[in-house]
């Protein structure tokens, strides 16, 4: 089986496609760093849409999502944006946890696995 890498960097790729599965690295808010959890979540989900499209798939084919919040008390704010974005009836498996993220301006990180 072939392996396709998208957005290859020195440390990691934005996504890796293996067979009919797409693995995205954890995404942070490139355009909304330092803003509210809702704004960061919306930014990240837009980034995810773009990477999934580049890989030949979309959010209706999500299999698993991991979400990290720097403060779990923002869970409802993040979910308000998530619930508008996710495809009804096509919701993935999901885990959400509180964790210290790589830099203080980031309050949300999201990684997804999707089918093609």
C-alpha atoms as a printed R data frame, in Angstrom:
    type eleno elety resid chain resno       x      y      z
1   ATOM     1    CA   UNK     A     1   0.000  0.000  0.000
2   ATOM     2    CA   UNK     A     2   1.239  3.453 -0.805
3   ATOM     3    CA   UNK     A     3   1.732  6.243  1.687
4   ATOM     4    CA   UNK     A     4   0.991  9.841  0.693
5   ATOM     5    CA   UNK     A     5   2.146 12.691  2.919
6   ATOM     6    CA   UNK     A     6   0.505 16.132  2.838
7   ATOM     7    CA   UNK     A     7   2.205 19.260  4.128
8   ATOM     8    CA   UNK     A     8   5.492 17.563  4.893
9   ATOM     9    CA   UNK     A     9   7.673 19.413  7.387
10  ATOM    10    CA   UNK     A    10  10.921 18.737  9.175
11  ATOM    11    CA   UNK     A    11   9.104 17.429 12.269
12  ATOM    12    CA   UNK     A    12   5.771 16.127 10.974
13  ATOM    13    CA   UNK     A    13   3.301 16.092  8.112
14  ATOM    14    CA   UNK     A    14  -0.110 17.792  8.296
15  ATOM    15    CA   UNK     A    15  -1.653 14.516  7.131
16  ATOM    16    CA   UNK     A    16  -0.710 11.021  6.059
17  ATOM    17    CA   UNK     A    17  -2.856  8.925  3.739
18  ATOM    18    CA   UNK     A    18  -2.400  5.157  3.967
19  ATOM    19    CA   UNK     A    19  -4.761  3.091  1.878
20  ATOM    20    CA   UNK     A    20  -8.244  4.501  2.422
21  ATOM    21    CA   UNK     A    21  -7.456  6.117  5.775
22  ATOM    22    CA   UNK     A    22  -6.377  9.725  6.364
23  ATOM    23    CA   UNK     A    23  -4.551 10.633  9.570
24  ATOM    24    CA   UNK     A    24  -4.306 14.327 10.418
25  ATOM    25    CA   UNK     A    25  -1.769 15.707 12.861
26  ATOM    26    CA   UNK     A    26  -3.119 17.793 15.708
27  ATOM    27    CA   UNK     A    27  -4.244 21.148 14.332
28  ATOM    28    CA   UNK     A    28  -4.154 24.457 16.192
29  ATOM    29    CA   UNK     A    29  -5.652 27.834 15.331
30  ATOM    30    CA   UNK     A    30  -3.233 29.318 12.806
31  ATOM    31    CA   UNK     A    31  -5.379 32.424 12.278
32  ATOM    32    CA   UNK     A    32  -7.097 32.710 15.665
33  ATOM    33    CA   UNK     A    33  -4.258 32.080 18.128
34  ATOM    34    CA   UNK     A    34  -4.919 33.943 21.361
35  ATOM    35    CA   UNK     A    35  -8.629 34.373 20.609
36  ATOM    36    CA   UNK     A    36 -11.587 32.653 22.291
37  ATOM    37    CA   UNK     A    37 -12.019 28.894 22.352
38  ATOM    38    CA   UNK     A    38 -14.979 29.250 19.979
39  ATOM    39    CA   UNK     A    39 -12.956 31.285 17.487
40  ATOM    40    CA   UNK     A    40 -10.025 28.889 17.722
41  ATOM    41    CA   UNK     A    41 -12.306 25.889 17.241
42  ATOM    42    CA   UNK     A    42 -13.902 27.444 14.136
43  ATOM    43    CA   UNK     A    43 -10.459 28.229 12.704
44  ATOM    44    CA   UNK     A    44  -9.200 24.696 13.335
45  ATOM    45    CA   UNK     A    45 -12.283 23.075 11.802
46  ATOM    46    CA   UNK     A    46 -11.799 25.206  8.682
47  ATOM    47    CA   UNK     A    47  -8.176 24.047  8.494
48  ATOM    48    CA   UNK     A    48  -9.315 20.443  8.898
49  ATOM    49    CA   UNK     A    49 -11.848 20.874  6.076
50  ATOM    50    CA   UNK     A    50  -9.036 22.059  3.797
51  ATOM    51    CA   UNK     A    51  -6.649 19.243  4.648
52  ATOM    52    CA   UNK     A    52  -9.373 16.617  4.277
53  ATOM    53    CA   UNK     A    53 -10.279 18.042  0.849
54  ATOM    54    CA   UNK     A    54  -6.631 17.917 -0.182
55  ATOM    55    CA   UNK     A    55  -6.578 14.253  0.874
56  ATOM    56    CA   UNK     A    56  -9.705 13.513 -1.179
57  ATOM    57    CA   UNK     A    57 -12.237 13.220  1.635
58  ATOM    58    CA   UNK     A    58 -14.438 15.342  3.912
59  ATOM    59    CA   UNK     A    59 -15.881 15.626  7.411
60  ATOM    60    CA   UNK     A    60 -18.742 13.250  6.616
61  ATOM    61    CA   UNK     A    61 -16.171 10.434  6.666
62  ATOM    62    CA   UNK     A    62 -14.610 11.143 10.052
63  ATOM    63    CA   UNK     A    63 -13.816  7.992 12.020
64  ATOM    64    CA   UNK     A    64 -12.179  9.319 15.194
65  ATOM    65    CA   UNK     A    65 -11.465 12.747 16.657
66  ATOM    66    CA   UNK     A    66  -9.263 13.707 19.602
67  ATOM    67    CA   UNK     A    67  -9.726 17.171 21.088
68  ATOM    68    CA   UNK     A    68  -7.458 18.743 23.662
69  ATOM    69    CA   UNK     A    69  -8.605 21.808 25.625
70  ATOM    70    CA   UNK     A    70  -6.244 23.806 27.810
71  ATOM    71    CA   UNK     A    71  -9.205 24.383 30.169
72  ATOM    72    CA   UNK     A    72 -12.012 21.810 30.309
73  ATOM    73    CA   UNK     A    73 -14.409 24.506 31.541
74  ATOM    74    CA   UNK     A    74 -14.508 25.700 27.887
75  ATOM    75    CA   UNK     A    75 -16.007 22.345 26.788
76  ATOM    76    CA   UNK     A    76 -19.474 23.822 26.116
77  ATOM    77    CA   UNK     A    77 -18.039 26.749 24.118
78  ATOM    78    CA   UNK     A    78 -16.030 24.377 21.925
79  ATOM    79    CA   UNK     A    79 -19.034 22.043 21.506
80  ATOM    80    CA   UNK     A    80 -21.259 24.932 20.367
81  ATOM    81    CA   UNK     A    81 -18.975 25.375 17.337
82  ATOM    82    CA   UNK     A    82 -18.377 21.641 16.864
83  ATOM    83    CA   UNK     A    83 -22.109 20.826 16.850
84  ATOM    84    CA   UNK     A    84 -22.736 23.278 13.990
85  ATOM    85    CA   UNK     A    85 -19.823 21.853 11.964
86  ATOM    86    CA   UNK     A    86 -20.136 18.082 12.346
87  ATOM    87    CA   UNK     A    87 -22.402 16.259  9.890
88  ATOM    88    CA   UNK     A    88 -25.597 15.074 11.609
89  ATOM    89    CA   UNK     A    89 -25.867 11.295 11.506
90  ATOM    90    CA   UNK     A    90 -22.157 11.002 10.563
91  ATOM    91    CA   UNK     A    91 -20.612 11.840 13.929
92  ATOM    92    CA   UNK     A    92 -17.251 10.174 14.656
93  ATOM    93    CA   UNK     A    93 -15.935  8.509 17.736
94  ATOM    94    CA   UNK     A    94 -14.491 11.305 19.866
95  ATOM    95    CA   UNK     A    95 -12.449 11.955 22.986
96  ATOM    96    CA   UNK     A    96 -12.005 15.351 24.634
97  ATOM    97    CA   UNK     A    97  -9.531 15.946 27.430
98  ATOM    98    CA   UNK     A    98  -7.872 18.800 29.274
99  ATOM    99    CA   UNK     A    99  -4.158 19.148 28.600
100 ATOM   100    CA   UNK     A   100  -1.413 21.712 28.655
101 ATOM   101    CA   UNK     A   101  -0.857 22.632 25.001
102 ATOM   102    CA   UNK     A   102   2.419 23.505 23.252
103 ATOM   103    CA   UNK     A   103   2.043 27.284 23.576
104 ATOM   104    CA   UNK     A   104  -0.177 29.475 25.782
105 ATOM   105    CA   UNK     A   105  -1.924 31.202 22.850
106 ATOM   106    CA   UNK     A   106  -3.462 27.871 21.852
107 ATOM   107    CA   UNK     A   107  -6.454 26.693 23.870
108 ATOM   108    CA   UNK     A   108  -7.707 23.969 21.508
109 ATOM   109    CA   UNK     A   109  -5.998 21.268 19.442
110 ATOM   110    CA   UNK     A   110  -7.845 18.778 17.252
111 ATOM   111    CA   UNK     A   111  -6.602 15.640 15.476
112 ATOM   112    CA   UNK     A   112  -8.784 13.519 13.224
113 ATOM   113    CA   UNK     A   113  -8.760 10.215 11.393
114 ATOM   114    CA   UNK     A   114 -11.029  9.881  8.364
115 ATOM   115    CA   UNK     A   115 -11.873  7.380  5.660
116 ATOM   116    CA   UNK     A   116 -11.475  8.313  1.995
